[in-house]
Amino acid sequence: MTITVDVISDVVCPWCYIGKRRLEAAVRQLPGHTVRVRWHPYQLNPTMPAEGMDRRAYRTRKFGTWEKSLELDAQVTAAANAEGLPFALDKIARTPNTFDTHRVLWLADELGVQDGVAEALFKAYFVDGRNIGERAVLLDAAVAGGLTRERVDNMLHRDEGVDEVRVEEAKARKRGVDGVPFFIVNNAVAISGAQPTDMFLAALKQVGPTEPAQTCAVGSGTC
């Protein structure tokens, strides 16, 4: 049986990376199934300047104080560490504009290496502290994920993928998605947020090949 999980996310969302790990842990507990993960765009900061912003300035403006930002960083780092992700948020100097990262993920889907590219982008940002808004860093991550540098560079120098990303993001917002990560299992079960692994496993077990489950949000008490 093949199960499709559509993930609406942004690569600068730490909970999206944590949710990825928890989903993967659930998949490992489901032998005999093939799970295909598809990544869909959602910009948390759609008005971010193309060159990005100094992270400290951005986070201070968003959360009121730098101290509050550091408190939240500590909380999400602890959650990431519990999933085996060695976050190094102190290395991140800039919050990037992520539109081009979504274009790269669109291309990766076209070429069948999307999950690997998503992993490489998350790692570059949250573990290595690199500015994925920079063209050279974006190219490095794309190559690490399975794309060729020449193909990605050619795409980024054209408008390839621009319309597709905008259409996909508009679909997510029209659907009512107002935060990420947001997971949709076999177009039947919706999971909002980086829920615990057992909730992902329950959702994966709930869907079937011929009779899709009633749409619901895992954790709401109805799944």
N, C-alpha and C positions, 0 to 999 in steps of 0.2 A: 504494500500500500504506500502511495506517495501522499505526503501531507505538505501543503504549501503554507508558509508563514510569511505574510507581508509585514514588513517593519517600517513604520514611518518614524524617521529619526533625523537628528542632526549630529554631525561628527564632533561638535564641541559640547555635546551633552554628555556629562560623565555617567549619568544613569542609563544612557543608551548602551554604553560599553559594558556596564555592569549587567544590564538586562540581556545583552548578547551572551555573556558567560552563563547566566542562569538558564537561558533557553538551551544552550549547548549542553549543559548538565542534564537537563530534562530529556533531551534527545538521546543521550547516552543510556538512559534508563528505558528506552523504548526500542528494543531490538526487533528486527523484522520490518521496520518501516524506513522509508526514505523521506527525509525532510528537506524540502527545498526552501531556502530563505531568500526573499527578495527585499532589497532595501529601496525605500522611497523617500524623496526629499521633503524636508521641512526646515526652513530657516528660522532659528530662534531669534535671530537679529537681522531681519530683512533690510533694515535701513543702515546697517553697519557700513561705514566707508570702505571702499575697495581695498584700501591699505590696512584696514583693521584699526584697532585702538590699543593703547597701552592698557594692559590687563588691570593693573592696580587702579587706574583712573576709571575704567569702565565698571569694575566691580564695586568700587566705592560709591559711584553714582547710582548703581543699581540697588545696592543693599544698605546704603546710608553711611556706613563706615567700613574702613579696611579691616578692622577687628572683627566685624560681623562676617565679612567675606572669609577671613581666615578660619573662623569657627565653622562655617559651612564647609570649607575645604577639608577640614579635619574630619568632619562627619562622613563626607563622601569618600575620603581616602580610606577610612576604616572599613567602610562597606566594600570598597574595591579590593582592599587587601584580603578580606574574607573570601573573595572569589579568585584569589591568586593573581590579582592585577596590581603591580607595584607602581601605583600612581606617584608622580613627582610633580605636583601642581606648582611647586615653588620654582620650577624651571621655566614655566610658561611666562613669557614677557608680554605677548600681545594676544588679544582676542581677535581672531581673523574674521573676515567676510567668508562665508562658506559656499557661496554660489558655485564657484568653480569646482569645489570638491564634489558637489552633487552632480555636476556635469561628468566628472571622471567616473563617478559611481554609475551613472547612466551608461557610459561607454563600456564599463566593466560588465554590466549586465548584458549588453549586446554581445559581448565576446565570451561570456560564460565564466568570468572570474570575479564576480561582484563581491562575494563574501570575503575572499582573500584581500581584495582592495579595501573593503570596509575595515577589516582587521588592521591592515597596515596604516590606514589613516588614523584610527583610534590610537594605536600604539605610538605613532609619531607624535601625536599631540599630548596625550595624557601620561605616557611613560617616558618618552624622550624629551618632551617639552619643546618640540620644534614648531615653528610657525608654518602651519599648513596653508596659510594664505599666500606664502611666497611660492612663486612658480617652480623654483628649483626643488624645494622641499616637497611640493605636491607631486612633481615628477618622480622623485625618489620613492615616495610612498606608493605611487601607482605601479612602478616597476617591481617593488618588493611584493606587491600583491598579485603580480602576474601579467601586467600589461607591458607593452614595449614603449620605451621612451619616445621613439619617433612618432608612434601612433598617437600618443597622448599629447605630445607637443604640437602636432599638426592640428588636432582637435581644438586645443586651447587658442591657437592662432586664428581660428575661424569661429563662426557662430554655431558650430555643431553642438547639439544637445541643449541649447539655450531654450528653445521653445518647449522641448519635451520636459525639461525640469520645471518650467513655469506652469505647464499644464498639470503635471503631477502634483505640484504643491497646491495649486488651486483646488484640485480634487480633494486633497486631504482637508483643507480648510472648509470646503463646502460640506464635507462629511461631518464636520463638527469637531474635528481634532484641534485642540487648542493647547496641547502639550505633548511632549515626547519623553520616552519612547511610547509608541502605540503599536500593538501587535494584533494582527488579524489572522486567525488560524482557519484555513480552508474556506475563507470568506464567510465564516459562520460564528466563530467565537472571538470576541474582542477582549484584549487584555490591555488595560491602561496602566502604564508605569512599569518599573522594573520589579515585578512581583517575585516572591520567593520561588525557588525551583519547583517545589511541589505543586504550585498553582499552574505553572507552565505544563508540567506533566499531566495534570488533570485536564487541561484544555486539549492537549495532544491526544489523550485517550478518548476524549468525548466525541471528537469528530469521527465520521465514518465515510467509507468510499461511496456509498449510495444514498445515505440518509443524513445530510448535514444537520448538525445540532442547531438548536435555536440560538440566535445571536444573543450574547450576554457579556457582561464584564466579569471576568474572573475576580473573585474576592468580594463580589456583591452579595453572595449567599444564594445566587441562582444557578451557579455552575456546579 
